[in-house]
Every structure is written in structure tokens, then in C-alpha cells.
């Protein structure tokens, strides 16, 4: 009977782990890219229902006092 080739099995496990890790990173990047834009737009509309950029409007308004 032939002896088991443990080196081959170990290499296959390492390759599978590497593949799984790469897939997870790709999924994470895809979620960040697609999910991040939708969530940011929704939160901007909730905080400022009139539209526009809330940060630029607040910074440029003359009624906001500047700290001295």
C-alpha cells in the first residue's frame, strides 16, 4: 500500500484557505463600495431633508458664530 502524501494535503489546505481569504476580501470590498454609498446618501437625506450638502451650508452661513 502507498504511503500518504501529507505535503500534498497540506498544500491543498493552504491553497483553499488562501482562496477563501481572497473571496472574503473581494466580498468585503464590494459591500463597502456598494453599501457605503447608499447608506451615506440615505443618512444625508434624513439629517437634511431639504437636500444639498449640510456641511457646506453650515460652514458658509454668516449666522454661525466662529469660536474666538
PDB file of N, H, CA, C and O in Angstrom:
ATOM      1  N   UNK A   1       0.840  -1.182   0.000  1.00  0.00           N
ATOM      2  CA  UNK A   1       0.000   0.000   0.000  1.00  0.00           C
ATOM      3  C   UNK A   1       0.886   1.246   0.000  1.00  0.00           C
ATOM      4  O   UNK A   1       1.948   1.258   0.622  1.00  0.00           O
ATOM      5  N   UNK A   2       0.447   2.287  -0.696  1.00  0.00           N
ATOM      6  H   UNK A   2      -0.416   2.278  -1.201  1.00  0.00           H
ATOM      7  CA  UNK A   2       1.220   3.519  -0.814  1.00  0.00           C
ATOM      8  C   UNK A   2       1.102   4.346   0.455  1.00  0.00           C
ATOM      9  O   UNK A   2       0.094   4.294   1.161  1.00  0.00           O
ATOM     10  N   UNK A   3       2.153   5.111   0.731  1.00  0.00           N
ATOM     11  H   UNK A   3       2.972   5.153   0.158  1.00  0.00           H
ATOM     12  CA  UNK A   3       2.135   5.976   1.919  1.00  0.00           C
ATOM     13  C   UNK A   3       1.425   7.277   1.589  1.00  0.00           C
ATOM     14  O   UNK A   3       1.506   7.756   0.458  1.00  0.00           O
ATOM     15  N   UNK A   4       0.728   7.857   2.565  1.00  0.00           N
ATOM     16  H   UNK A   4       0.662   7.468   3.484  1.00  0.00           H
ATOM     17  CA  UNK A   4       0.016   9.119   2.312  1.00  0.00           C
ATOM     18  C   UNK A   4       0.989  10.268   2.059  1.00  0.00           C
ATOM     19  O   UNK A   4       2.052  10.350   2.675  1.00  0.00           O
ATOM     20  N   UNK A   5       0.609  11.139   1.153  1.00  0.00           N
ATOM     21  H   UNK A   5      -0.255  11.073   0.653  1.00  0.00           H
ATOM     22  CA  UNK A   5       1.429  12.299   0.820  1.00  0.00           C
ATOM     23  C   UNK A   5       0.895  13.495   1.612  1.00  0.00           C
ATOM     24  O   UNK A   5       0.049  14.245   1.125  1.00  0.00           O
ATOM     25  N   UNK A   6       1.390  13.661   2.818  1.00  0.00           N
ATOM     26  H   UNK A   6       2.077  13.052   3.214  1.00  0.00           H
ATOM     27  CA  UNK A   6       0.896  14.722   3.701  1.00  0.00           C
ATOM     28  C   UNK A   6       1.245  16.114   3.181  1.00  0.00           C
ATOM     29  O   UNK A   6       0.508  17.071   3.419  1.00  0.00           O
ATOM     30  N   UNK A   7       2.352  16.228   2.480  1.00  0.00           N
ATOM     31  H   UNK A   7       2.951  15.451   2.287  1.00  0.00           H
ATOM     32  CA  UNK A   7       2.747  17.525   1.923  1.00  0.00           C
ATOM     33  C   UNK A   7       1.731  18.031   0.912  1.00  0.00           C
ATOM     34  O   UNK A   7       1.409  19.219   0.883  1.00  0.00           O
ATOM     35  N   UNK A   8       1.226  17.120   0.081  1.00  0.00           N
ATOM     36  H   UNK A   8       1.488  16.155   0.105  1.00  0.00           H
ATOM     37  CA  UNK A   8       0.231  17.489  -0.922  1.00  0.00           C
ATOM     38  C   UNK A   8      -1.058  17.940  -0.240  1.00  0.00           C
ATOM     39  O   UNK A   8      -1.646  18.951  -0.624  1.00  0.00           O
ATOM     40  N   UNK A   9      -1.497  17.188   0.777  1.00  0.00           N
ATOM     41  H   UNK A   9      -1.020  16.367   1.090  1.00  0.00           H
ATOM     42  CA  UNK A   9      -2.718  17.548   1.503  1.00  0.00           C
ATOM     43  C   UNK A   9      -2.576  18.908   2.175  1.00  0.00           C
ATOM     44  O   UNK A   9      -3.498  19.723   2.158  1.00  0.00           O
ATOM     45  N   UNK A  10      -1.407  19.140   2.764  1.00  0.00           N
ATOM     46  H   UNK A  10      -0.658  18.478   2.777  1.00  0.00           H
ATOM     47  CA  UNK A  10      -1.170  20.422   3.439  1.00  0.00           C
ATOM     48  C   UNK A  10      -1.216  21.569   2.430  1.00  0.00           C
ATOM     49  O   UNK A  10      -1.800  22.619   2.699  1.00  0.00           O
ATOM     50  N   UNK A  11      -0.602  21.362   1.275  1.00  0.00           N
ATOM     51  H   UNK A  11      -0.128  20.510   1.056  1.00  0.00           H
ATOM     52  CA  UNK A  11      -0.588  22.405   0.245  1.00  0.00           C
ATOM     53  C   UNK A  11      -2.003  22.706  -0.246  1.00  0.00           C
ATOM     54  O   UNK A  11      -2.351  23.865  -0.472  1.00  0.00           O
ATOM     55  N   UNK A  12      -2.817  21.664  -0.410  1.00  0.00           N
ATOM     56  H   UNK A  12      -2.534  20.722  -0.227  1.00  0.00           H
ATOM     57  CA  UNK A  12      -4.188  21.863  -0.861  1.00  0.00           C
ATOM     58  C   UNK A  12      -4.992  22.654   0.171  1.00  0.00           C
ATOM     59  O   UNK A  12      -5.799  23.510  -0.189  1.00  0.00           O
ATOM     60  N   UNK A  13      -4.770  22.364   1.448  1.00  0.00           N
ATOM     61  H   UNK A  13      -4.115  21.668   1.741  1.00  0.00           H
ATOM     62  CA  UNK A  13      -5.460  23.105   2.512  1.00  0.00           C
ATOM     63  C   UNK A  13      -5.041  24.569   2.502  1.00  0.00           C
ATOM     64  O   UNK A  13      -5.875  25.462   2.648  1.00  0.00           O
ATOM     65  N   UNK A  14      -3.741  24.809   2.329  1.00  0.00           N
ATOM     66  H   UNK A  14      -3.063  24.084   2.211  1.00  0.00           H
ATOM     67  CA  UNK A  14      -3.239  26.183   2.296  1.00  0.00           C
ATOM     68  C   UNK A  14      -3.830  26.953   1.122  1.00  0.00           C
ATOM     69  O   UNK A  14      -4.210  28.115   1.264  1.00  0.00           O
ATOM     70  N   UNK A  15      -3.906  26.299  -0.044  1.00  0.00           N
ATOM     71  H   UNK A  15      -3.597  25.355  -0.158  1.00  0.00           H
ATOM     72  CA  UNK A  15      -4.480  26.952  -1.217  1.00  0.00           C
ATOM     73  C   UNK A  15      -5.962  27.259  -1.007  1.00  0.00           C
ATOM     74  O   UNK A  15      -6.444  28.316  -1.415  1.00  0.00           O
ATOM     75  N   UNK A  16      -6.679  26.339  -0.374  1.00  0.00           N
ATOM     76  H   UNK A  16      -6.288  25.481  -0.042  1.00  0.00           H
ATOM     77  CA  UNK A  16      -8.102  26.563  -0.105  1.00  0.00           C
ATOM     78  C   UNK A  16      -8.279  27.734   0.862  1.00  0.00           C
ATOM     79  O   UNK A  16      -9.171  28.561   0.669  1.00  0.00           O
ATOM     80  N   UNK A  17      -7.448  27.815   1.890  1.00  0.00           N
ATOM     81  H   UNK A  17      -6.723  27.143   2.047  1.00  0.00           H
ATOM     82  CA  UNK A  17      -7.527  28.926   2.843  1.00  0.00           C
ATOM     83  C   UNK A  17      -7.245  30.256   2.145  1.00  0.00           C
ATOM     84  O   UNK A  17      -7.922  31.256   2.385  1.00  0.00           O
ATOM     85  N   UNK A  18      -6.233  30.247   1.275  1.00  0.00           N
ATOM     86  H   UNK A  18      -5.683  29.434   1.080  1.00  0.00           H
ATOM     87  CA  UNK A  18      -5.860  31.460   0.558  1.00  0.00           C
ATOM     88  C   UNK A  18      -7.003  31.915  -0.350  1.00  0.00           C
ATOM     89  O   UNK A  18      -7.322  33.103  -0.406  1.00  0.00           O
ATOM     90  N   UNK A  19      -7.617  30.964  -1.063  1.00  0.00           N
ATOM     91  H   UNK A  19      -7.357  29.999  -1.018  1.00  0.00           H
ATOM     92  CA  UNK A  19      -8.737  31.270  -1.941  1.00  0.00           C
ATOM     93  C   UNK A  19      -9.919  31.839  -1.155  1.00  0.00           C
ATOM     94  O   UNK A  19     -10.552  32.807  -1.575  1.00  0.00           O
ATOM     95  N   UNK A  20     -10.200  31.224  -0.013  1.00  0.00           N
ATOM     96  H   UNK A  20      -9.686  30.438   0.328  1.00  0.00           H
ATOM     97  CA  UNK A  20     -11.316  31.678   0.814  1.00  0.00           C
ATOM     98  C   UNK A  20     -11.066  33.088   1.336  1.00  0.00           C
ATOM     99  O   UNK A  20     -11.978  33.915   1.367  1.00  0.00           O
ATOM    100  N   UNK A  21      -9.833  33.360   1.745  1.00  0.00           N
ATOM    101  H   UNK A  21      -9.092  32.689   1.721  1.00  0.00           H
ATOM    102  CA  UNK A  21      -9.480  34.684   2.256  1.00  0.00           C
ATOM    103  C   UNK A  21      -9.627  35.744   1.168  1.00  0.00           C
ATOM    104  O   UNK A  21     -10.137  36.835   1.421  1.00  0.00           O
ATOM    105  N   UNK A  22      -9.180  35.418  -0.041  1.00  0.00           N
ATOM    106  H   UNK A  22      -8.766  34.531  -0.247  1.00  0.00           H
ATOM    107  CA  UNK A  22      -9.294  36.364  -1.151  1.00  0.00           C
ATOM    108  C   UNK A  22     -10.754  36.631  -1.483  1.00  0.00           C
ATOM    109  O   UNK A  22     -11.130  37.770  -1.762  1.00  0.00           O
ATOM    110  N   UNK A  23     -11.579  35.587  -1.456  1.00  0.00           N
ATOM    111  H   UNK A  23     -11.273  34.662  -1.230  1.00  0.00           H
ATOM    112  CA  UNK A  23     -13.005  35.759  -1.728  1.00  0.00           C
ATOM    113  C   UNK A  23     -13.651  36.663  -0.691  1.00  0.00           C
ATOM    114  O   UNK A  23     -14.471  37.517  -1.030  1.00  0.00           O
ATOM    115  N   UNK A  24     -13.286  36.480   0.567  1.00  0.00           N
ATOM    116  H   UNK A  24     -12.620  35.786   0.843  1.00  0.00           H
ATOM    117  CA  UNK A  24     -13.838  37.314   1.630  1.00  0.00           C
ATOM    118  C   UNK A  24     -13.442  38.777   1.431  1.00  0.00           C
ATOM    119  O   UNK A  24     -14.267  39.674   1.604  1.00  0.00           O
ATOM    120  N   UNK A  25     -12.183  39.016   1.069  1.00  0.00           N
ATOM    121  H   UNK A  25     -11.513  38.287   0.929  1.00  0.00           H
ATOM    122  CA  UNK A  25     -11.732  40.387   0.853  1.00  0.00           C
ATOM    123  C   UNK A  25     -12.470  41.036  -0.321  1.00  0.00           C
ATOM    124  O   UNK A  25     -12.821  42.215  -0.266  1.00  0.00           O
ATOM    125  N   UNK A  26     -12.702  40.254  -1.388  1.00  0.00           N
ATOM    126  H   UNK A  26     -12.416  39.297  -1.433  1.00  0.00           H
ATOM    127  CA  UNK A  26     -13.431  40.788  -2.532  1.00  0.00           C
ATOM    128  C   UNK A  26     -14.862  41.134  -2.144  1.00  0.00           C
ATOM    129  O   UNK A  26     -15.375  42.186  -2.527  1.00  0.00           O
ATOM    130  N   UNK A  27     -15.510  40.248  -1.380  1.00  0.00           N
ATOM    131  H   UNK A  27     -15.092  39.394  -1.069  1.00  0.00           H
ATOM    132  CA  UNK A  27     -16.878  40.499  -0.945  1.00  0.00           C
ATOM    133  C   UNK A  27     -16.940  41.730  -0.039  1.00  0.00           C
ATOM    134  O   UNK A  27     -17.859  42.542  -0.143  1.00  0.00           O
ATOM    135  N   UNK A  28     -15.963  41.856   0.840  1.00  0.00           N
ATOM    136  H   UNK A  28     -15.216  41.196   0.925  1.00  0.00           H
ATOM    137  CA  UNK A  28     -15.925  42.995   1.756  1.00  0.00           C
ATOM    138  C   UNK A  28     -15.758  44.298   0.975  1.00  0.00           C
ATOM    139  O   UNK A  28     -16.420  45.293   1.269  1.00  0.00           O
ATOM    140  N   UNK A  29     -14.870  44.285  -0.024  1.00  0.00           N
ATOM    141  H   UNK A  29     -14.333  43.476  -0.264  1.00  0.00           H
ATOM    142  CA  UNK A  29     -14.662  45.479  -0.838  1.00  0.00           C
ATOM    143  C   UNK A  29     -15.920  45.815  -1.629  1.00  0.00           C
ATOM    144  O   UNK A  29     -16.265  46.987  -1.778  1.00  0.00           O
ATOM    145  N   UNK A  30     -16.604  44.800  -2.135  1.00  0.00           N
ATOM    146  H   UNK A  30     -16.324  43.847  -2.014  1.00  0.00           H
ATOM    147  CA  UNK A  30     -17.826  45.040  -2.897  1.00  0.00           C
ATOM    148  C   UNK A  30     -18.911  45.607  -1.989  1.00  0.00           C
ATOM    149  O   UNK A  30     -19.631  46.525  -2.382  1.00  0.00           O
ATOM    150  N   UNK A  31     -19.035  45.064  -0.770  1.00  0.00           N
ATOM    151  H   UNK A  31     -18.451  44.319  -0.450  1.00  0.00           H
ATOM    152  CA  UNK A  31     -20.026  45.572   0.169  1.00  0.00           C
ATOM    153  C   UNK A  31     -19.718  47.004   0.551  1.00  0.00           C
ATOM    154  O   UNK A  31     -20.621  47.836   0.642  1.00  0.00           O
ATOM    155  N   UNK A  32     -18.442  47.297   0.774  1.00  0.00           N
ATOM    156  H   UNK A  32     -17.708  46.621   0.700  1.00  0.00           H
ATOM    157  CA  UNK A  32     -18.045  48.650   1.163  1.00  0.00           C
ATOM    158  C   UNK A  32     -18.346  49.632   0.035  1.00  0.00           C
ATOM    159  O   UNK A  32     -18.809  50.747   0.276  1.00  0.00           O
ATOM    160  N   UNK A  33     -18.080  49.210  -1.190  1.00  0.00           N
ATOM    161  H   UNK A  33     -17.704  48.305  -1.386  1.00  0.00           H
ATOM    162  CA  UNK A  33     -18.288  50.079  -2.349  1.00  0.00           C
ATOM    163  C   UNK A  33     -19.768  50.327  -2.602  1.00  0.00           C
ATOM    164  O   UNK A  33     -20.177  51.471  -2.800  1.00  0.00           O
ATOM    165  N   UNK A  34     -20.569  49.279  -2.597  1.00  0.00           N
ATOM    166  H   UNK A  34     -20.236  48.350  -2.436  1.00  0.00           H
ATOM    167  CA  UNK A  34     -21.986  49.433  -2.913  1.00  0.00           C
ATOM    168  C   UNK A  34     -22.789  49.870  -1.690  1.00  0.00           C
ATOM    169  O   UNK A  34     -23.666  50.726  -1.807  1.00  0.00           O
ATOM    170  N   UNK A  35     -22.509  49.311  -0.542  1.00  0.00           N
ATOM    171  H   UNK A  35     -21.796  48.616  -0.447  1.00  0.00           H
ATOM    172  CA  UNK A  35     -23.272  49.623   0.665  1.00  0.00           C
ATOM    173  C   UNK A  35     -22.934  50.988   1.223  1.00  0.00           C
ATOM    174  O   UNK A  35     -23.823  51.675   1.725  1.00  0.00           O
ATOM    175  N   UNK A  36     -21.691  51.402   1.154  1.00  0.00           N
ATOM    176  H   UNK A  36     -20.968  50.844   0.746  1.00  0.00           H
ATOM    177  CA  UNK A  36     -21.268  52.677   1.725  1.00  0.00           C
ATOM    178  C   UNK A  36     -21.910  53.862   1.050  1.00  0.00           C
ATOM    179  O   UNK A  36     -22.274  54.831   1.716  1.00  0.00           O
ATOM    180  N   UNK A  37     -22.057  53.806  -0.272  1.00  0.00           N
ATOM    181  H   UNK A  37     -21.760  53.018  -0.813  1.00  0.00           H
ATOM    182  CA  UNK A  37     -22.637  54.939  -0.989  1.00  0.00           C
ATOM    183  C   UNK A  37     -24.121  55.077  -0.689  1.00  0.00           C
ATOM    184  O   UNK A  37     -24.604  56.192  -0.491  1.00  0.00           O
ATOM    185  N   UNK A  38     -24.844  53.986  -0.651  1.00  0.00           N
ATOM    186  H   UNK A  38     -24.452  53.080  -0.811  1.00  0.00           H
ATOM    187  CA  UNK A  38     -26.283  54.026  -0.401  1.00  0.00           C
ATOM    188  C   UNK A  38     -26.582  54.499   1.007  1.00  0.00           C
ATOM    189  O   UNK A  38     -27.501  55.295   1.200  1.00  0.00           O
ATOM    190  N   UNK A  39     -25.837  54.034   1.997  1.00  0.00           N
ATOM    191  H   UNK A  39     -25.090  53.388   1.841  1.00  0.00           H
ATOM    192  CA  UNK A  39     -26.066  54.428   3.379  1.00  0.00           C
ATOM    193  C   UNK A  39     -25.753  55.903   3.594  1.00  0.00           C
ATOM    194  O   UNK A  39     -26.473  56.587   4.322  1.00  0.00           O
ATOM    195  N   UNK A  40     -24.697  56.398   2.977  1.00  0.00           N
ATOM    196  H   UNK A  40     -24.111  55.842   2.386  1.00  0.00           H
ATOM    197  CA  UNK A  40     -24.312  57.798   3.153  1.00  0.00           C
ATOM    198  C   UNK A  40     -25.371  58.717   2.559  1.00  0.00           C
ATOM    199  O   UNK A  40     -25.693  59.750   3.145  1.00  0.00           O
ATOM    200  N   UNK A  41     -25.910  58.355   1.408  1.00  0.00           N
ATOM    201  H   UNK A  41     -25.648  57.516   0.932  1.00  0.00           H
ATOM    202  CA  UNK A  41     -26.928  59.186   0.779  1.00  0.00           C
ATOM    203  C   UNK A  41     -28.201  59.193   1.613  1.00  0.00           C
ATOM    204  O   UNK A  41     -28.844  60.234   1.748  1.00  0.00           O
ATOM    205  N   UNK A  42     -28.570  58.061   2.167  1.00  0.00           N
ATOM    206  H   UNK A  42     -28.047  57.215   2.057  1.00  0.00           H
ATOM    207  CA  UNK A  42     -29.780  57.967   2.979  1.00  0.00           C
ATOM    208  C   UNK A  42     -29.630  58.769   4.267  1.00  0.00           C
ATOM    209  O   UNK A  42     -30.573  59.439   4.688  1.00  0.00           O
ATOM    210  N   UNK A  43     -28.468  58.711   4.893  1.00  0.00           N
ATOM    211  H   UNK A  43     -27.702  58.167   4.551  1.00  0.00           H
ATOM    212  CA  UNK A  43     -28.274  59.447   6.140  1.00  0.00           C
ATOM    213  C   UNK A  43     -28.222  60.952   5.895  1.00  0.00           C
ATOM    214  O   UNK A  43     -28.658  61.720   6.752  1.00  0.00           O
ATOM    215  N   UNK A  44     -27.702  61.396   4.748  1.00  0.00           N
ATOM    216  H   UNK A  44     -27.348  60.772   4.052  1.00  0.00           H
ATOM    217  CA  UNK A  44     -27.693  62.816   4.419  1.00  0.00           C
ATOM    218  C   UNK A  44     -29.110  63.328   4.235  1.00  0.00           C
ATOM    219  O   UNK A  44     -29.435  64.428   4.682  1.00  0.00           O
ATOM    220  N   UNK A  45     -29.957  62.542   3.580  1.00  0.00           N
ATOM    221  H   UNK A  45     -29.693  61.649   3.217  1.00  0.00           H
ATOM    222  CA  UNK A  45     -31.331  62.969   3.360  1.00  0.00           C
ATOM    223  C   UNK A  45     -32.113  63.012   4.661  1.00  0.00           C
ATOM    224  O   UNK A  45     -32.974  63.874   4.837  1.00  0.00           O
ATOM    225  N   UNK A  46     -31.825  62.092   5.577  1.00  0.00           N
ATOM    226  H   UNK A  46     -31.125  61.391   5.434  1.00  0.00           H
ATOM    227  CA  UNK A  46     -32.519  62.086   6.860  1.00  0.00           C
ATOM    228  C   UNK A  46     -32.134  63.306   7.695  1.00  0.00           C
ATOM    229  O   UNK A  46     -32.999  63.924   8.316  1.00  0.00           O
ATOM    230  N   UNK A  47     -30.854  63.660   7.719  1.00  0.00           N
ATOM    231  H   UNK A  47     -30.152  63.158   7.214  1.00  0.00           H
ATOM    232  CA  UNK A  47     -30.413  64.778   8.539  1.00  0.00           C
ATOM    233  C   UNK A  47     -30.741  66.121   7.902  1.00  0.00           C
ATOM    234  O   UNK A  47     -30.917  67.113   8.610  1.00  0.00           O
ATOM    235  N   UNK A  48     -30.823  66.167   6.577  1.00  0.00           N
ATOM    236  H   UNK A  48     -30.680  65.361   6.002  1.00  0.00           H
ATOM    237  CA  UNK A  48     -31.104  67.402   5.865  1.00  0.00           C
ATOM    238  C   UNK A  48     -32.150  67.117   4.792  1.00  0.00           C
ATOM    239  O   UNK A  48     -31.786  66.915   3.634  1.00  0.00           O
ATOM    240  N   UNK A  49     -33.440  67.095   5.138  1.00  0.00           N
ATOM    241  H   UNK A  49     -33.736  67.259   6.079  1.00  0.00           H
ATOM    242  CA  UNK A  49     -34.474  66.717   4.179  1.00  0.00           C
ATOM    243  C   UNK A  49     -34.613  67.696   3.010  1.00  0.00           C
ATOM    244  O   UNK A  49     -35.165  67.328   1.973  1.00  0.00           O
ATOM    245  N   UNK A  50     -34.131  68.920   3.153  1.00  0.00           N
ATOM    246  H   UNK A  50     -33.683  69.218   3.996  1.00  0.00           H
ATOM    247  CA  UNK A  50     -34.245  69.898   2.078  1.00  0.00           C
ATOM    248  C   UNK A  50     -33.266  69.608   0.952  1.00  0.00           C
ATOM    249  O   UNK A  50     -33.390  70.174  -0.134  1.00  0.00           O
ATOM    250  N   UNK A  51     -32.291  68.732   1.195  1.00  0.00           N
ATOM    251  H   UNK A  51     -32.190  68.273   2.077  1.00  0.00           H
ATOM    252  CA  UNK A  51     -31.300  68.402   0.188  1.00  0.00           C
ATOM    253  C   UNK A  51     -30.072  69.278   0.325  1.00  0.00           C
ATOM    254  O   UNK A  51     -29.990  70.106   1.232  1.00  0.00           O
ATOM    255  N   UNK A  52     -29.131  69.100  -0.562  1.00  0.00           N
ATOM    256  H   UNK A  52     -29.197  68.427  -1.299  1.00  0.00           H
ATOM    257  CA  UNK A  52     -27.909  69.885  -0.507  1.00  0.00           C
ATOM    258  C   UNK A  52     -26.918  69.297   0.469  1.00  0.00           C
ATOM    259  O   UNK A  52     -27.189  68.287   1.118  1.00  0.00           O
ATOM    260  N   UNK A  53     -25.781  69.929   0.567  1.00  0.00           N
ATOM    261  H   UNK A  53     -25.561  70.749   0.040  1.00  0.00           H
ATOM    262  CA  UNK A  53     -24.721  69.447   1.444  1.00  0.00           C
ATOM    263  C   UNK A  53     -24.810  70.175   2.776  1.00  0.00           C
ATOM    264  O   UNK A  53     -24.636  71.392   2.824  1.00  0.00           O
ATOM    265  N   UNK A  54     -25.073  69.467   3.835  1.00  0.00           N
ATOM    266  H   UNK A  54     -25.215  68.477   3.796  1.00  0.00           H
ATOM    267  CA  UNK A  54     -25.270  70.071   5.151  1.00  0.00           C
ATOM    268  C   UNK A  54     -23.985  70.701   5.670  1.00  0.00           C
ATOM    269  O   UNK A  54     -24.031  71.745   6.321  1.00  0.00           O
ATOM    270  N   UNK A  55     -22.848  70.088   5.397  1.00  0.00           N
ATOM    271  H   UNK A  55     -22.811  69.240   4.868  1.00  0.00           H
ATOM    272  CA  UNK A  55     -21.580  70.588   5.918  1.00  0.00           C
ATOM    273  C   UNK A  55     -21.222  71.913   5.258  1.00  0.00           C
ATOM    274  O   UNK A  55     -20.825  72.850   5.951  1.00  0.00           O
ATOM    275  N   UNK A  56     -21.350  72.018   3.941  1.00  0.00           N
ATOM    276  H   UNK A  56     -21.673  71.257   3.378  1.00  0.00           H
ATOM    277  CA  UNK A  56     -21.003  73.247   3.240  1.00  0.00           C
ATOM    278  C   UNK A  56     -21.983  74.361   3.613  1.00  0.00           C
ATOM    279  O   UNK A  56     -21.576  75.516   3.732  1.00  0.00           O
ATOM    280  N   UNK A  57     -23.250  74.042   3.796  1.00  0.00           N
ATOM    281  H   UNK A  57     -23.581  73.103   3.699  1.00  0.00           H
ATOM    282  CA  UNK A  57     -24.242  75.054   4.151  1.00  0.00           C
ATOM    283  C   UNK A  57     -23.993  75.610   5.536  1.00  0.00           C
ATOM    284  O   UNK A  57     -24.148  76.812   5.752  1.00  0.00           O
ATOM    285  N   UNK A  58     -23.611  74.766   6.482  1.00  0.00           N
ATOM    286  H   UNK A  58     -23.486  73.789   6.307  1.00  0.00           H
ATOM    287  CA  UNK A  58     -23.361  75.225   7.843  1.00  0.00           C
ATOM    288  C   UNK A  58     -22.094  76.060   7.929  1.00  0.00           C
ATOM    289  O   UNK A  58     -22.058  77.057   8.650  1.00  0.00           O
ATOM    290  N   UNK A  59     -21.067  75.673   7.211  1.00  0.00           N
ATOM    291  H   UNK A  59     -21.096  74.863   6.625  1.00  0.00           H
ATOM    292  CA  UNK A  59     -19.784  76.359   7.307  1.00  0.00           C
ATOM    293  C   UNK A  59     -19.848  77.744   6.659  1.00  0.00           C
ATOM    294  O   UNK A  59     -19.169  78.671   7.103  1.00  0.00           O
ATOM    295  N   UNK A  60     -20.658  77.882   5.618  1.00  0.00           N
ATOM    296  H   UNK A  60     -21.209  77.129   5.258  1.00  0.00           H
ATOM    297  CA  UNK A  60     -20.688  79.149   4.902  1.00  0.00           C
ATOM    298  C   UNK A  60     -21.718  80.120   5.425  1.00  0.00           C
ATOM    299  O   UNK A  60     -21.747  81.262   4.968  1.00  0.00           O
ATOM    300  N   UNK A  61     -22.558  79.734   6.348  1.00  0.00           N
ATOM    301  H   UNK A  61     -22.535  78.806   6.720  1.00  0.00           H
ATOM    302  CA  UNK A  61     -23.607  80.633   6.803  1.00  0.00           C
ATOM    303  C   UNK A  61     -23.034  81.705   7.734  1.00  0.00           C
ATOM    304  O   UNK A  61     -22.252  81.388   8.630  1.00  0.00           O
ATOM    305  N   UNK A  62     -23.417  82.973   7.530  1.00  0.00           N
ATOM    306  H   UNK A  62     -24.053  83.231   6.803  1.00  0.00           H
ATOM    307  CA  UNK A  62     -22.891  84.053   8.364  1.00  0.00           C
ATOM    308  C   UNK A  62     -23.490  84.033   9.769  1.00  0.00           C
ATOM    309  O   UNK A  62     -22.932  84.653  10.674  1.00  0.00           O
ATOM    310  N   UNK A  63     -24.613  83.336   9.976  1.00  0.00           N
ATOM    311  H   UNK A  63     -25.067  82.833   9.241  1.00  0.00           H
ATOM    312  CA  UNK A  63     -25.238  83.328  11.296  1.00  0.00           C
ATOM    313  C   UNK A  63     -24.520  82.396  12.270  1.00  0.00           C
ATOM    314  O   UNK A  63     -24.740  82.500  13.477  1.00  0.00           O
ATOM    315  N   UNK A  64     -23.673  81.493  11.789  1.00  0.00           N
ATOM    316  H   UNK A  64     -23.494  81.409  10.809  1.00  0.00           H
ATOM    317  CA  UNK A  64     -22.974  80.596  12.713  1.00  0.00           C
ATOM    318  C   UNK A  64     -21.778  81.330  13.324  1.00  0.00           C
ATOM    319  O   UNK A  64     -20.918  81.828  12.598  1.00  0.00           O
ATOM    320  N   UNK A  65     -21.724  81.395  14.631  1.00  0.00           N
ATOM    321  H   UNK A  65     -22.423  80.990  15.221  1.00  0.00           H
ATOM    322  CA  UNK A  65     -20.631  82.120  15.289  1.00  0.00           C
ATOM    323  C   UNK A  65     -19.324  81.339  15.187  1.00  0.00           C
ATOM    324  O   UNK A  65     -19.310  80.110  15.259  1.00  0.00           O
ATOM    325  N   UNK A  66     -18.252  82.058  15.023  1.00  0.00           N
ATOM    326  H   UNK A  66     -18.263  83.057  14.965  1.00  0.00           H
ATOM    327  CA  UNK A  66     -16.930  81.442  14.969  1.00  0.00           C
ATOM    328  C   UNK A  66     -16.314  81.463  16.364  1.00  0.00           C
ATOM    329  O   UNK A  66     -16.396  82.482  17.050  1.00  0.00           O
ATOM    330  N   UNK A  67     -15.712  80.385  16.793  1.00  0.00           N
ATOM    331  H   UNK A  67     -15.646  79.558  16.236  1.00  0.00           H
ATOM    332  CA  UNK A  67     -15.076  80.381  18.101  1.00  0.00           C
ATOM    333  C   UNK A  67     -13.863  81.309  18.130  1.00  0.00           C
ATOM    334  O   UNK A  67     -13.054  81.306  17.203  1.00  0.00           O
ATOM    335  N   UNK A  68     -13.740  82.085  19.173  1.00  0.00           N
ATOM    336  H   UNK A  68     -14.397  82.088  19.926  1.00  0.00           H
ATOM    337  CA  UNK A  68     -12.604  83.026  19.279  1.00  0.00           C
ATOM    338  C   UNK A  68     -11.750  82.707  20.459  1.00  0.00           C
ATOM    339  O   UNK A  68     -10.755  83.389  20.704  1.00  0.00           O
TER     340      UNK A  68
END
